[in-house]
Amino acid sequence: MNRIKVGKIVAEVATLALFLAFLFPFFLVLINSSKTAFEVTQYPLVMPKSWGTLFKNVATIWTSSNIRYPASLVSSSIITSVSLLAISLLSSQAAWALVRTKTKTSNAIFFLFVAAMVIPFQIVMFPLLSWLRTITGITGIRLLRTYAGMILCYVGFGVSLSIFMYHGFIKSIPVELEEAATIDGCTRAEIFYKIIFPILSPIHATVLVLNGIWIWNDFLLPLLVLGKGNAIQTIPLAVSNFAGAFVKQWDLILTAILLAMIPVVICFLLAQKYIVKGMVAGSIK
Amino acid sequence: MNIKKENSLVFWLFLAPVLLAFTVVIIVPFFLGVFYSFTNWSSSAKADGGLQFIGLRNYTESFKDPAFAHSFGVTVIYTIFNMMFINVVAFALALLVTSKIKLRKIYRVGFFVPNLIGGLILGYIWQFLFNNALPSLGKAVPALAALASPENLLLARPTSAIVALIIVGTWQYAGYIMMIYIAAIENVPVELHEAAMIDGASPMERLRAITLPMAAQAFTVTMFLTLVQSFKQFDVNVSLTSGGPSTMFQGVPVLGTELLALNIYNTAFLSNFLAMGQARAVVFFLVLAVIALVQVAVNKKKELEL
């Protein structure tokens, strides 16, 4: 009995130690965001003299024309929310069409989407840029350095996994439900938007979480499609422009990092249950 | 309008937007990319003029390039160790937070948090930690004085910089994999453990005889997930080391911690060998395709066994 008790105490202490170690880097960001440039380089490990410096640094980042934090926050929010809306609506309706139409064509299309999940971004990224430029040349629609192009890319890259997830769930919905609606006079489109779309909410949650975390944090795709020095820039782009500069102003870089993390942490605390569930579900499928 | 016609119309209308986006963003660039890898494609030789077919030259040149060979090797080493560490740490964490300790819900959240923040930002945080916080610890604690000297910085030497990449990679990803293990461990029926306890099995024996075999299903998922994720690592590489510091390999200076994804990017944009970068991306894709095929085969075999 005693051995089990000792084991339990060891587990408690070990977990607490690991927990603190895991969060230490974030703690380091927090305390150093409240120091002057000199204090950060000389005493990175001590507690800040006054937390007032934090507000001063935040104000500097907020108004800095190098990082343009408020504008980046708006751009990131627009890109993420519109892409998520488009991905969940378009891929759920596509998945439904694919499940409920049992033809060779629909099987082939579904297979194409699943197979495409293997394609890494690296193999398409260079031709994508020149090809988007070609499209602009033909149609006059600007896709590089614009919201439209950025969102189009996220929809294109996001639909495969999302269709796959919706597909699996829709297969388990009994057809009788839809047949009853048909008898009541619903058209095919009405059946999807009024009946099927609402009952997909568990999968909507998973799809929103998986794509949301990816799109919000993504760095390479915005770097290529939006480019540097663009009026539209996402938060990771803003941070990299600022932190990648030669002179390392760590006090301000860490404050920028802190500000970049805050929206994510707030979202996570609000939707914790869905996020953990969604990410685990996404990995197993 | 008859039902068949309506169905087929709705089918195509519903699929049209995703097919359009998918074709524009993935299908066309994919085939263009494979095609360009066999040409002299560059910013001056475009599709409308000067583009020439040069066979396998981009591939043969790439394999002769020490920087590419080195990058491939570093990526393999990074991937193997990252996979190992992530899974060991994640499984240990999962065991700890599924035992009956206090605050286990809060611990789970804490371990998971790094995964929510983008790799780019995580890399900068750790750059600060390795380059500023650790040396400062060396100055303050006499026993750790070695940490303070600039040549002992983890990011200053290629080998230790790879270790640094693995540390950050493990920290970034272990919490996520932990969640998958937690799901697997909690799926083990309580009765099994109770029965084993009545029979006098120790916690270690129960771990070996019950938890591990029952969680085996999850291992396939996590192994492949971490394998692919590690192989594709880019963001942390950019912000933590930018591929540096340089080292000598086959008699030429190369970037010491440049993983494949970064090597592809640098070949195309820094060195301006667009077509060669593209050929390397095709090789990168082929490796991932083989991994995916193996994964499908393994899963099929598992399903047959069940």
Interface residues (C-beta under 8 A of the other chain):
Chain A: I4 G7 K8 A11 E12 A14 T15 L16 L18 F19 F22 L23 P25 F26 L28 V29 N32 V40 T41 Q42 Y43 P44 L45 A86 L90 S91 Q93 A94 W96 A97 L98 T101 S106 I109 F113 A116 V118 I119 P120 Q122 I123 V124 M125 F126 P127 L128 S130 W131 T134 I135 L152 C153 V155 G156 F157 V159 S160 I163 T187 R188 A189 F192 I213 W216 N217 D218 F219 L220 P236 V239 S240 A243 G244 W250 I253 L254 I257 A260 M261 V264 V265 F268 Q272 I275 V276 M279 V280 S283 I284
Chain B: E6 N7 S8 V10 F11 L13 F14 L15 P17 V18 L19 A21 F22 V24 V25 I26 I27 V28 P29 F30 L32 G33 V34 Y36 K46 A47 L93 L96 V97 S99 K100 I101 K102 L103 R104 I106 Y107 R108 V109 G110 F111 F112 V113 P114 N115 L116 I117 G118 G119 L120 I121 L122 Y124 I125 W126 F128 L129 N132 A133 S136 L137 A140 W171 G175 Y176 M179 I180 A183 P203 V221 T222 L225 K232 F234 D235 V238 S239 A261 I264 Y265 A268 L274 G277 Q278 A281 V282 F284 F285 L288 A289 A292
